[in-house]
Amino acid sequence: MKQIATDIVIVGAGLAGLYTALNIDPKYRVDIVVKESITNANSSLAQGGIAGELDFIQENLDEHIEDTLKAGSYLNNKDAVTVLVTEASANIKRLMSYKVAFDRDSDGNILLTKEGGHSSRRILHSGGDATGKDIMEALKTECLTRKNLFFHEGTMAIELIHDKKTCYGVSCLDESDETLHFLAQDTVLATGGIGNIYGSTTNSTVATADAIGMAYRAGVNIEKMEFIQFHPTAFHNEISLHRQKFLISEAVRGEGAYLVNSEGDRFMHKYSPLLELAPRDTVSQAIYREMYDTWTDHVYLDTRHLDQEYLKNRFPTIYNHLRAEGITMGKDLISVSPVQHFNVGGITADLFGKTNMENLYANGECASNGVHGANRLASNSLLECIVFGNRIAQDINNQIFEKKIYESNIKQYNSYKYNYKPMKKKLGMLMDEYVGIVRSEEGLLFAKNELIKMLSNLKKYPNNSKHYYEALNMVQTATLIVESALARKESIGCHYRIN
Ligand SMILES: Cc1cc2nc3c(=O)[nH]c(=O)nc-3n(C[C@H](O)[C@H](O)[C@H](O)COP(=O)(O)OP(=O)(O)OC[C@H]3O[C@@H](n4cnc5c(N)ncnc54)[C@H](O)[C@@H]3O)c2cc1C
C-alpha cells in the first residue's frame, strides 16, 4: 500500500474539482484524483451554457433568484440561491481570465441565450453548443501551469479515511488496482452525478455516484435524493444499446424549436403557459403523458420552421451529431425522449461547501447546498460548481494548517475477477421502470426489495476492485433515492407520485 501526504486532496476533475483547485492558495499542495481522464466528465458535455447576470442590476439579480426558486418549487435555501446569483459575475469573469472565450457578436458583446424557466436571456455559451468542452479545456490548460497541483488520472477514490467526526483523506485504487492513500488536511468531494444508476442517461460513463456512496458509508449526511431531473429531449435512437444518450440542448427550444407528438401535434399548451420553455419537470412529465396517450416511446423536436444555416452555426455539435445519424436540423423531425440527467440532491453542504464531517467538503453535482430545491433551473449547475468552488477554496485558504498524522483503518479486501455488468444492467432497468418520471408506492417498494437483495450480495462478497466499488456506490445510492422517494408522498418539482 502506497501513501501520499498532502495538504488538500480533491476527488474529481470536472468543473467543480478544477475550479476549486485553481482558487486554493498556491502555497498549498493539492492532489487531484481522477477516475479516468480529466476530460471524461459531465462538465465537458455541457452544451447550453452557464447562467449568470454579469451586471449588478438589482432587478435582474432578483429575477434570476426568483426563477431559481420557482424552478425549485421554493424548496431551495434562499440564502444559497442569493449567493449563487450575486457571486455569479465575479466567478464568470474569473473564467474569462482563464481564457474561456464566451461567444460574442461582431461588436464584441457577449451573446446570451434563454432556456426553460428563465424569464430573460442570461445564459452565456461558448463554441455555440460546446460550452462545457471549452470551459474544461481552458481550465485544464490553466491547471497545468500551476506547480502546486498534482493530477492522478486513472485513480479511483473508494473510501474516506475518517474517524467519527473528522476526515483525514481518501483511500484510492490506482491504475493497477493497487491501494493508494492520500492523507490530507482537507478533502473535497467533487465526483459529479449518478446517471449510470439509470438505464438511460445523458451522463458520462464516470457518473456512478461514488462520492455519495463513500460519504454515506462514512456517516456523512445525504439529502433530497428523491429529486432526479429527467431531461426532456435526449436523442431517441431505436437501435442504440448505449446507456449514455446524446442530449439535444434546451437552448434549441430556446431558439424556437417546438415539441410535437407522434401524431404531429404540438402539445405543450395543454401543460404550461410557458409552452416548450416550461421548467424541465413540467416538460418531461408532459412528454411522458403524450407518449402514454399515443402508445409510443418518443416524441419529436420540430426545427423545420427555423433557418438551417443558423442552426448549423448556433449548434455545431448537435448539428453534426444528428447529421451522422442521418437527420438534418431545420429539415427533419428529431425523435427525442426524456432520460435521467441531473442529481438535484446529494451530500449535505453549507454555504462554504462544508459537510457535517470536519475537514470534508462537497462541491458540484454530488453536493446539495440548497440552490436547486426540488428541481434545478437550466444552466445553474455549471454556475454552482464555480461559485461554491471559490467559496470552498476561500474557506480552506483562511484555515490554519496543522499536519495531522492518521493511520488509516480502511479494511483491505482481496481482489478477484467478477463481472458486475449484469447487476448494473438490472439496476438500470429497475430504476427506469419504478423510480423514473412517474412513481408509485407499489413500484418503489418493489424496487426497494430488489435493491436490498443486490446490496446484501455485494456486502457478502467484498472485492478490492474499481468495478466492485462502482457497483456498491450505485446500488447504495439507488437505495437512498428509493427511500427518499417513498418518504416524500406529495408530487413536487421533479418528484412525481401517482400514489
Ligand atoms: C449532456 C449534459 C449537458 C449538460 N448541460 C449543461 C449546461 O448547459 N449547463 C449547466 O449548467 N449544466 C449542464 N449540465 C450539468 C453539468 O454539466 C454538471 O452538473 C456539472 O458539470 C457537474 O460538474 P462536476 O464537476 O460536479 O462533475 P463532473 O463534471 O461529472 O466531474 C466529475 C469528476 O469526478 C471524477 N470521479 C468520479 N468518481 C470518481 C472517483 N471515485 N474517484 C476519482 N474521481 C472520480 C470523474 O472522473 C470526473 O473527473 C449538463 C450535463 C450533461 C450530462
The ligand as an SDF file (V2000), in Angstrom:
LIG
                    3D

 53 58  0  0  0  0  0  0  0  0999 V2000
  -25.0940   16.1960  -21.5260 C   0  0  0  0  0  0  0  0  0  0  0  0
  -25.1000   17.2000  -20.4110 C   0  0  0  0  0  0  0  0  0  0  0  0
  -25.3310   18.5350  -20.7040 C   0  0  0  0  0  0  0  0  0  0  0  0
  -25.3330   19.4810  -19.6820 C   0  0  0  0  0  0  0  0  0  0  0  0
  -25.5160   20.8010  -19.9950 N   0  0  0  0  0  0  0  0  0  0  0  0
  -25.4180   21.7330  -19.0010 C   0  0  0  0  0  0  0  0  0  0  0  0
  -25.4500   23.1130  -19.3070 C   0  0  0  0  0  0  0  0  0  0  0  0
  -25.5540   23.5150  -20.4650 O   0  0  0  0  0  0  0  0  0  0  0  0
  -25.3550   23.9970  -18.2680 N   0  0  0  0  0  0  0  0  0  0  0  0
  -25.2260   23.6080  -16.9750 C   0  0  0  0  0  0  0  0  0  0  0  0
  -25.1510   24.4540  -16.0760 O   0  0  0  0  0  0  0  0  0  0  0  0
  -25.1730   22.2890  -16.6690 N   0  0  0  0  0  0  0  0  0  0  0  0
  -25.2460   21.3620  -17.6400 C   0  0  0  0  0  0  0  0  0  0  0  0
  -25.1670   20.0340  -17.3240 N   0  0  0  0  0  0  0  0  0  0  0  0
  -24.9150   19.6440  -15.9290 C   0  0  0  0  0  0  0  0  0  0  0  0
  -23.4640   19.9530  -15.5840 C   0  0  0  0  0  0  0  0  0  0  0  0
  -22.6610   19.6470  -16.7020 O   0  0  0  0  0  0  0  0  0  0  0  0
  -22.9960   19.1390  -14.3970 C   0  0  0  0  0  0  0  0  0  0  0  0
  -23.9010   19.2150  -13.3500 O   0  0  0  0  0  0  0  0  0  0  0  0
  -21.6550   19.6620  -13.8930 C   0  0  0  0  0  0  0  0  0  0  0  0
  -20.7560   19.7640  -14.9670 O   0  0  0  0  0  0  0  0  0  0  0  0
  -21.1170   18.7400  -12.8320 C   0  0  0  0  0  0  0  0  0  0  0  0
  -19.7810   19.0580  -12.6020 O   0  0  0  0  0  0  0  0  0  0  0  0
  -18.9790   18.2010  -11.5410 P   0  0  0  0  0  0  0  0  0  0  0  0
  -17.5950   18.7470  -11.5410 O   0  0  0  0  0  0  0  0  0  0  0  0
  -19.7210   18.1380  -10.2790 O   0  0  0  0  0  0  0  0  0  0  0  0
  -18.9910   16.7170  -12.1490 O   0  0  0  0  0  0  0  0  0  0  0  0
  -18.2740   16.1460  -13.4450 P   0  0  0  0  0  0  0  0  0  0  0  0
  -18.0070   17.1920  -14.4180 O   0  0  0  0  0  0  0  0  0  0  0  0
  -19.0280   14.9580  -13.8920 O   0  0  0  0  0  0  0  0  0  0  0  0
  -16.8730   15.6500  -12.8940 O   0  0  0  0  0  0  0  0  0  0  0  0
  -16.7870   14.5430  -12.0130 C   0  0  0  0  0  0  0  0  0  0  0  0
  -15.3350   14.1500  -11.8920 C   0  0  0  0  0  0  0  0  0  0  0  0
  -15.1920   13.2020  -10.8430 O   0  0  0  0  0  0  0  0  0  0  0  0
  -14.4140   12.1060  -11.2950 C   0  0  0  0  0  0  0  0  0  0  0  0
  -14.7670   10.9340  -10.4870 N   0  0  0  0  0  0  0  0  0  0  0  0
  -15.9710   10.3230  -10.3790 C   0  0  0  0  0  0  0  0  0  0  0  0
  -15.8840    9.3250   -9.4620 N   0  0  0  0  0  0  0  0  0  0  0  0
  -14.6130    9.3280   -9.0110 C   0  0  0  0  0  0  0  0  0  0  0  0
  -13.9030    8.5480   -8.0610 C   0  0  0  0  0  0  0  0  0  0  0  0
  -14.4910    7.5560   -7.3620 N   0  0  0  0  0  0  0  0  0  0  0  0
  -12.5870    8.7980   -7.8610 N   0  0  0  0  0  0  0  0  0  0  0  0
  -11.9580    9.7840   -8.5680 C   0  0  0  0  0  0  0  0  0  0  0  0
  -12.5790   10.5590   -9.4670 N   0  0  0  0  0  0  0  0  0  0  0  0
  -13.8900   10.3420   -9.6640 C   0  0  0  0  0  0  0  0  0  0  0  0
  -14.7240   11.9980  -12.7500 C   0  0  0  0  0  0  0  0  0  0  0  0
  -13.7370   11.2590  -13.4140 O   0  0  0  0  0  0  0  0  0  0  0  0
  -14.7530   13.4870  -13.1230 C   0  0  0  0  0  0  0  0  0  0  0  0
  -13.4420   13.9490  -13.3000 O   0  0  0  0  0  0  0  0  0  0  0  0
  -25.1500   19.0720  -18.3350 C   0  0  0  0  0  0  0  0  0  0  0  0
  -24.9300   17.7310  -18.0500 C   0  0  0  0  0  0  0  0  0  0  0  0
  -24.9070   16.7990  -19.0750 C   0  0  0  0  0  0  0  0  0  0  0  0
  -24.6730   15.3700  -18.7310 C   0  0  0  0  0  0  0  0  0  0  0  0
  1  2  1  0
  2  3  1  0
  2 52  2  0
  3  4  2  0
  4  5  1  0
  4 50  1  0
  5  6  2  0
  6  7  1  0
  6 13  1  0
  7  8  2  0
  7  9  1  0
  9 10  1  0
 10 11  2  0
 10 12  1  0
 12 13  2  0
 13 14  1  0
 14 15  1  0
 14 50  1  0
 15 16  1  0
 16 17  1  0
 16 18  1  0
 18 19  1  0
 18 20  1  0
 20 21  1  0
 20 22  1  0
 22 23  1  0
 23 24  1  0
 24 25  2  0
 24 26  1  0
 24 27  1  0
 27 28  1  0
 28 29  2  0
 28 30  1  0
 28 31  1  0
 31 32  1  0
 32 33  1  0
 33 34  1  0
 33 48  1  0
 34 35  1  0
 35 36  1  0
 35 46  1  0
 36 37  1  0
 36 45  1  0
 37 38  2  0
 38 39  1  0
 39 40  1  0
 39 45  2  0
 40 41  1  0
 40 42  2  0
 42 43  1  0
 43 44  2  0
 44 45  1  0
 46 47  1  0
 46 48  1  0
 48 49  1  0
 50 51  2  0
 51 52  1  0
 52 53  1  0
M  END
$$$$
